[in-house]
Amino acid sequence: MRKLVLYDKQQQQREAVVGPGELIGLGREGRVKEAVEKLDKGARADPQAFYELAAACSNPKLLEELRKIHDYFLRSPFRADLQVNNKMLEMYAKCAAMNHARRTFDHMPDRNMDSWHIMIDGYAVNGLGDVALQLFEEMKTKYGIAPTAHTFTLVLNACANSEAIEEAFLYFDAMSRDHGIEPGVEHYVGIIEVLGKSGHLNEAVEYIEKLPFEPTVTVWESLLNLARMNGDIDLEDRAEELLVSLDPTKVNPKKLPTPPPKRRLGINMLDGRNKLVEYRLPPKIEKKVVNEQRYVPDTRYVLHDIDQEAKEQALLYHSERLAIAYGLISTPARTPLRIIKNLRICGDCHNAIKIMSRIVGRELIVRDNKRFHHFKDGKCSCGDYW
C-alpha cells in the first residue's frame, strides 16, 4: 500500500511539471505572466521556450516579467545561447531599458553582428544616438569588426537622433573610401534624415536635388515627414504631391472625401508598483500654474471653438499628465516612470513633461505612437522632433 501511495505521489509530481512545449504556447499567446508563474513553480524551459517568452515582452509594461524570464535563462544550462541572448537585447531595447540591455551585452559569452546591430539601433531608437556612435567606434577599433551596409544605415539613424551632422557625412564618405561599400538609397535617405531632424530643411532639399539618382518614394516620404515635424506646411504639401505622383496609394486619407472618423480616446498606461492603471476620462482637476518654471500653455493644440481660458483648462485634461502625477505620488522617489500612450503626444504636453522632469528630478519615459521619449533634466531624447 505504501509503495502504491509513493508511486501515485511521484506520478503526480511528474505530471505537475510543465515542459517547454506549454511555455512556448503561452509565449505565443502572449500569456507571459502565466508563464512566469509556471517558471516560479519549477517549469522546465529550453532555448526555444526562453526565446518565445522573451519575444512576447515587447511592451514596456512587461519589463518586470522580461527581467524574471532573463533571470531564469541565466540560471539555466542554456545561458550561452546566442539567439536567446540577442532576443533579450532586442526586448530590453523595446522596453526602453537600455541599461539592462548593455549589462546583458557586456556579459554575453559570444556575440555576432546582430548583437552589435541590436545595440546600436536600440540606443538610437531610445534617443541615445551619441552612445550608439560610441559603441560603433568600439566595435571597429577595439574588436576589429568590419561594418556592413546595414551597419551604416543604423549609424546614420543614430546620427539623426543626436543631430551629429558632421559625423554623418564623415561616416557616409568612409563607406566607400574605407570599407568598399557603395551607398544605397537607404544611406542617402539617412543623410536627409540627419539634416531634417537637425532643423536644416533647406539643406535637405538641396541634397535631394543633387542625388545621383531620381528621388524615390522613400526619399519624398522622408522629406514629407521631416517637413511635418518642422511645421513647414508648404514643403509638406510639395513633398506629398511628389510622393503621390510616384505612388498614388500614399495619398493622405484625411484629404479624401470620407465620413468623419470617430474621435479616438486618448489612453495612457502607467507601469508602476507592478500594477497597471488606465486613464480614460479624467476627473475635474484644479488649474496649477507653473510660470516660474517658464511653462506657457500652447493652446494651438486645442481645436475646440472655446475661449482662451477654457483652452488652457482643456490642456490639463490630457491623460499623460494625470498618469505622471499619479506615478509621482505612488512610486518610489528617483525611479523612472514609464507611460504608454496610444496617440501622438501633443506639443504642449511634451513641453510640460520636460519641465516636470526638471522639477522632480526623475526620468519620465513616454512611448507614444511615434517613438520613445526620454524626459530628463528638462530635455527630451527626441530633440523636440517626433
C-alpha positions as CSV (number, residue, x, y, z in Angstrom):
1,M,0.0,0.0,0.0
2,R,2.9,2.4,0.9
3,K,4.5,1.7,-2.4
4,L,1.3,2.5,-4.2
5,V,0.9,5.8,-2.4
6,L,4.5,6.7,-3.1
7,Y,4.1,5.8,-6.8
8,D,1.0,8.0,-7.0
9,K,2.8,11.0,-5.5
10,Q,5.7,10.6,-7.9
11,Q,3.4,10.3,-10.8
12,Q,1.5,13.5,-9.7
13,Q,4.8,15.4,-9.4
14,R,5.9,14.3,-12.9
15,E,2.5,15.4,-14.3
16,A,2.7,18.7,-12.4
17,V,6.0,19.7,-14.1
18,V,5.3,21.9,-17.1
19,G,7.6,21.3,-20.0
20,P,9.0,23.6,-22.7
21,G,6.1,23.0,-25.1
22,E,3.5,24.5,-22.8
23,L,5.7,27.5,-22.1
24,I,6.2,28.1,-25.9
25,G,2.4,28.0,-26.3
26,L,1.9,30.6,-23.5
27,G,4.5,32.8,-25.0
28,R,3.0,32.8,-28.5
29,E,-0.4,33.5,-27.0
30,G,1.0,36.5,-25.0
31,R,0.2,34.9,-21.6
32,V,3.6,36.0,-20.2
33,K,2.5,36.5,-16.6
34,E,1.1,33.0,-16.5
35,A,4.3,31.6,-18.0
36,V,6.4,33.3,-15.3
37,E,4.2,31.8,-12.6
38,K,4.8,28.4,-14.0
39,L,8.6,29.1,-14.1
40,D,8.3,30.0,-10.4
41,K,6.7,26.6,-9.8
42,G,9.5,24.7,-11.5
43,A,8.5,24.6,-15.1
44,R,11.3,23.4,-17.4
45,A,12.3,25.7,-20.3
46,D,14.6,25.1,-23.3
47,P,16.2,27.7,-25.6
48,Q,13.1,27.9,-27.8
49,A,10.8,28.5,-24.8
50,F,13.0,31.2,-23.4
51,Y,13.1,32.8,-26.9
52,E,9.3,32.8,-27.3
53,L,8.7,34.1,-23.8
54,A,11.2,37.0,-24.3
55,A,9.7,37.8,-27.7
56,A,6.3,38.3,-26.0
57,C,7.7,41.0,-23.8
58,S,7.9,43.8,-26.4
59,N,5.7,46.1,-24.3
60,P,7.4,48.3,-21.6
61,K,4.7,47.2,-19.1
62,L,6.1,43.7,-19.3
63,L,9.7,44.8,-18.3
64,E,9.5,43.1,-14.9
65,E,8.4,39.8,-16.5
66,L,11.2,40.1,-19.0
67,R,13.7,40.5,-16.3
68,K,12.4,37.4,-14.5
69,I,12.5,35.4,-17.6
70,H,16.0,36.6,-18.2
71,D,17.0,35.6,-14.7
72,Y,15.7,32.1,-15.2
73,F,17.6,31.9,-18.5
74,L,20.8,33.0,-16.9
75,R,20.4,30.2,-14.3
76,S,19.8,27.6,-17.0
77,P,22.3,25.4,-18.8
78,F,21.4,27.4,-22.0
79,R,22.6,30.8,-20.8
80,A,25.2,31.0,-23.6
81,D,22.6,30.6,-26.4
82,L,23.4,33.4,-28.8
83,Q,19.9,33.6,-30.4
84,V,18.2,33.9,-27.0
85,N,20.7,36.5,-25.7
86,N,20.1,38.6,-28.8
87,K,16.4,38.4,-28.3
88,M,16.9,39.6,-24.7
89,L,18.8,42.6,-26.1
90,E,16.1,43.4,-28.6
91,M,13.3,43.2,-26.0
92,Y,15.1,45.3,-23.4
93,A,15.6,47.9,-26.1
94,K,11.8,47.8,-26.9
95,C,11.1,48.2,-23.2
96,A,13.3,51.3,-23.1
97,A,15.6,49.6,-20.7
98,M,19.0,50.1,-22.4
99,N,20.9,49.8,-19.1
100,H,19.7,46.2,-18.8
101,A,20.5,45.6,-22.5
102,R,24.0,46.9,-22.1
103,R,24.6,44.8,-19.0
104,T,23.4,41.8,-20.9
105,F,25.5,42.7,-23.9
106,D,28.7,43.2,-21.9
107,H,28.3,39.7,-20.2
108,M,27.4,37.7,-23.3
109,P,30.0,34.9,-23.8
110,D,29.5,35.2,-27.6
111,R,28.3,38.0,-29.9
112,N,27.6,38.2,-33.6
113,M,26.9,41.1,-36.0
114,D,23.2,41.0,-35.0
115,S,24.2,41.7,-31.4
116,W,26.0,44.9,-32.3
117,H,23.3,46.0,-34.7
118,I,20.6,45.5,-32.0
119,M,22.5,47.6,-29.5
120,I,23.3,50.4,-31.9
121,D,19.7,50.5,-33.1
122,G,18.4,50.3,-29.6
123,Y,20.4,53.2,-28.4
124,A,19.4,55.3,-31.5
125,V,15.7,54.5,-31.1
126,N,15.7,55.4,-27.5
127,G,17.3,58.8,-28.2
128,L,20.8,57.8,-27.2
129,G,22.4,58.3,-30.6
130,D,25.7,59.5,-29.1
131,V,26.1,56.3,-27.1
132,A,25.2,54.3,-30.3
133,L,28.1,56.1,-32.1
134,Q,30.5,55.3,-29.2
135,L,29.6,51.7,-29.4
136,F,30.1,51.7,-33.2
137,E,33.6,53.1,-32.8
138,E,34.3,50.5,-30.1
139,M,33.1,47.7,-32.4
140,K,35.6,48.9,-35.1
141,T,38.6,49.9,-33.1
142,K,38.6,47.6,-30.0
143,Y,37.2,44.5,-31.6
144,G,38.2,45.0,-35.2
145,I,34.8,44.2,-36.6
146,A,34.2,45.5,-40.2
147,P,30.8,47.3,-40.6
148,T,28.3,46.2,-43.2
149,A,25.9,48.3,-45.4
150,H,23.2,47.7,-42.8
151,T,25.5,48.8,-40.0
152,F,25.9,52.2,-41.7
153,T,22.1,52.5,-42.1
154,L,21.8,52.2,-38.3
155,V,24.8,54.5,-37.7
156,L,23.2,57.3,-39.8
157,N,20.0,56.8,-37.9
158,A,21.9,57.3,-34.7
159,C,23.5,60.5,-36.1
160,A,20.0,61.7,-36.9
161,N,18.8,61.1,-33.4
162,S,21.8,63.0,-31.9
163,E,22.0,65.8,-34.6
164,A,25.5,64.7,-35.5
165,I,25.6,66.2,-38.9
166,E,29.4,66.4,-39.4
167,E,29.8,62.8,-38.2
168,A,27.1,61.6,-40.5
169,F,28.9,62.9,-43.6
170,L,32.2,61.5,-42.4
171,Y,30.7,58.1,-42.0
172,F,28.9,58.4,-45.3
173,D,32.2,59.2,-47.1
174,A,34.0,56.4,-45.2
175,M,31.6,53.7,-46.5
176,S,33.2,53.6,-50.0
177,R,36.6,55.0,-49.1
178,D,37.5,52.8,-46.2
179,H,35.1,49.8,-46.5
180,G,34.3,49.5,-50.2
181,I,30.6,49.8,-49.6
182,E,28.6,51.6,-52.3
183,P,26.0,53.8,-50.6
184,G,22.4,52.7,-51.3
185,V,19.1,54.7,-51.3
186,E,18.7,54.0,-47.6
187,H,22.1,55.7,-46.9
188,Y,21.2,58.8,-48.9
189,V,17.8,58.9,-47.0
190,G,19.8,58.6,-43.8
191,I,21.7,61.8,-44.6
192,I,18.3,63.5,-45.5
193,E,17.0,62.4,-42.1
194,V,20.1,63.8,-40.3
195,L,19.7,67.2,-42.0
196,G,15.9,67.4,-41.5
197,K,15.9,66.2,-37.8
198,S,18.6,68.8,-37.1
199,G,16.3,71.5,-38.5
200,H,18.2,72.1,-41.8
201,L,15.3,71.5,-44.2
202,N,16.6,73.8,-46.9
203,E,19.9,71.8,-46.9
204,A,17.9,68.6,-47.0
205,V,16.0,69.8,-50.1
206,E,19.3,70.9,-51.8
207,Y,20.8,67.5,-51.0
208,I,17.8,65.7,-52.7
209,E,18.3,67.9,-55.8
210,K,21.9,66.7,-56.1
211,L,21.2,63.0,-55.6
212,P,22.9,60.7,-58.2
213,F,19.5,59.1,-58.9
214,E,15.9,60.1,-59.4
215,P,14.3,60.6,-55.9
216,T,12.2,57.6,-54.9
217,V,9.1,57.2,-52.9
218,T,11.2,56.6,-49.8
219,V,13.0,60.0,-50.4
220,W,9.8,62.0,-50.7
221,E,8.2,60.2,-47.8
222,S,11.2,61.1,-45.7
223,L,11.0,64.7,-46.7
224,L,7.3,64.8,-46.1
225,N,7.7,63.5,-42.5
226,L,10.5,65.9,-41.8
227,A,8.5,68.9,-43.1
228,R,5.6,67.9,-40.9
229,M,8.0,67.6,-37.9
230,N,9.4,71.1,-38.6
231,G,6.0,72.6,-39.2
232,D,6.8,73.6,-42.8
233,I,3.3,73.3,-44.4
234,D,4.4,74.5,-47.9
235,L,7.2,72.0,-48.1
236,E,5.0,69.2,-46.7
237,D,2.4,69.8,-49.5
238,R,5.1,69.9,-52.1
239,A,6.7,66.7,-50.9
240,E,3.3,65.0,-50.7
241,E,2.5,66.0,-54.3
242,L,5.7,64.5,-55.5
243,L,5.2,61.4,-53.3
244,V,1.7,60.7,-54.6
245,S,2.8,61.3,-58.2
246,L,5.1,58.2,-57.8
247,D,2.7,56.2,-55.6
248,P,-1.0,57.2,-55.6
249,T,-1.6,54.8,-52.7
250,K,0.4,57.2,-50.5
251,V,-2.3,59.9,-50.7
252,N,-3.3,61.4,-47.3
253,P,-6.6,59.8,-46.3
254,K,-7.6,63.0,-44.5
255,K,-7.7,64.8,-47.8
256,L,-10.2,62.3,-49.3
257,P,-14.0,62.9,-49.0
258,T,-14.7,60.3,-46.4
259,P,-17.2,60.3,-43.5
260,P,-15.7,62.0,-40.3
261,P,-14.0,59.4,-38.2
262,K,-15.0,58.7,-34.6
263,R,-12.8,60.5,-32.1
264,R,-10.2,58.3,-30.6
265,L,-10.0,58.4,-26.9
266,G,-6.5,59.0,-25.5
267,I,-5.3,56.2,-23.3
268,N,-2.3,56.1,-21.0
269,M,-1.0,53.0,-19.2
270,L,1.3,53.7,-16.3
271,D,3.6,50.9,-15.3
272,G,4.5,51.2,-11.6
273,R,4.4,49.1,-8.5
274,N,3.7,46.0,-10.5
275,K,0.2,47.2,-11.4
276,L,-1.3,49.0,-14.4
277,V,-3.6,52.0,-14.1
278,E,-5.6,53.1,-17.2
279,Y,-6.6,56.7,-17.7
280,R,-9.5,57.5,-20.0
281,L,-11.8,60.2,-18.8
282,P,-10.0,62.2,-16.0
283,P,-12.0,63.8,-13.2
284,K,-12.3,67.5,-12.8
285,I,-8.9,69.0,-11.8
286,E,-7.7,72.3,-10.5
287,K,-5.5,74.5,-12.6
288,K,-2.0,74.8,-11.4
289,V,0.2,77.5,-12.9
290,V,4.0,76.9,-13.1
291,N,5.0,80.1,-14.8
292,E,8.1,80.2,-12.5
293,Q,9.3,77.2,-14.5
294,R,8.7,79.0,-17.8
295,Y,5.7,77.0,-18.7
296,V,3.3,78.8,-21.1
297,P,0.2,76.8,-22.3
298,D,0.3,76.3,-26.0
299,T,-3.3,76.4,-26.9
300,R,-2.7,75.7,-30.6
301,Y,-3.3,72.0,-29.7
302,V,-6.9,72.7,-28.6
303,L,-9.0,72.6,-31.7
304,H,-12.4,73.4,-29.9
305,D,-14.0,76.8,-30.5
306,I,-13.8,78.0,-26.9
307,D,-12.2,81.0,-25.2
308,Q,-8.5,81.1,-24.2
309,E,-9.0,80.3,-20.5
310,A,-11.1,77.2,-21.4
311,K,-8.4,76.1,-23.8
312,E,-5.8,76.3,-21.1
313,Q,-8.1,74.3,-18.8
314,A,-8.6,71.7,-21.5
315,L,-4.9,71.1,-21.8
316,L,-4.9,70.0,-18.2
317,Y,-7.2,67.1,-19.0
318,H,-4.6,65.3,-21.2
319,S,-4.3,61.9,-19.7
320,E,-0.5,61.6,-19.9
321,R,-0.2,64.4,-17.3
322,L,-2.5,62.7,-14.9
323,A,-0.7,59.4,-15.4
324,I,2.6,61.1,-14.5
325,A,1.1,62.8,-11.5
326,Y,-0.3,59.5,-10.2
327,G,3.1,57.8,-10.8
328,L,4.9,60.5,-8.9
329,I,2.9,60.0,-5.7
330,S,2.6,56.2,-5.9
331,T,6.1,55.1,-6.8
332,P,9.5,55.4,-5.0
333,A,11.4,58.7,-5.4
334,R,14.0,58.9,-8.2
335,T,12.8,55.8,-10.0
336,P,11.9,56.2,-13.7
337,L,8.3,56.3,-14.8
338,R,7.1,54.6,-18.0
339,I,4.0,55.8,-19.6
340,I,2.4,54.2,-22.7
341,K,0.2,56.4,-24.9
342,N,-1.9,55.2,-27.8
343,L,-1.8,58.6,-29.6
344,R,0.9,61.1,-30.6
345,I,1.9,63.3,-27.6
346,C,0.9,66.9,-28.3
347,G,3.5,69.7,-28.3
348,D,2.1,71.3,-25.1
349,C,2.3,68.1,-23.1
350,H,5.8,67.5,-24.5
351,N,6.9,70.9,-23.2
352,A,5.1,70.4,-19.9
353,I,6.7,67.0,-19.3
354,K,10.1,68.4,-20.0
355,I,9.5,70.9,-17.2
356,M,8.2,68.2,-14.9
357,S,11.3,66.1,-15.3
358,R,13.4,69.0,-14.2
359,I,11.2,69.8,-11.2
360,V,11.0,66.3,-9.8
361,G,14.5,65.1,-10.8
362,R,13.2,61.9,-12.4
363,E,13.4,60.3,-15.8
364,L,10.0,60.2,-17.4
365,I,9.7,57.7,-20.3
366,V,6.7,58.1,-22.6
367,R,6.1,55.9,-25.5
368,D,3.5,57.4,-27.9
369,N,2.5,56.0,-31.3
370,K,5.6,57.6,-32.9
371,R,8.6,56.8,-30.7
372,F,10.1,56.7,-27.2
373,H,10.6,60.0,-25.4
374,H,13.1,60.0,-22.5
375,F,12.5,63.2,-20.5
376,K,15.3,64.0,-18.1
377,D,16.6,67.3,-16.6
378,G,14.3,69.4,-18.7
379,K,15.2,67.8,-22.0
380,C,13.8,65.1,-24.3
381,S,15.8,62.5,-26.1
382,C,13.9,63.3,-29.3
383,G,15.4,66.7,-29.5
384,D,11.8,68.1,-30.0
385,Y,11.4,66.3,-33.3
386,W,8.9,63.5,-33.4
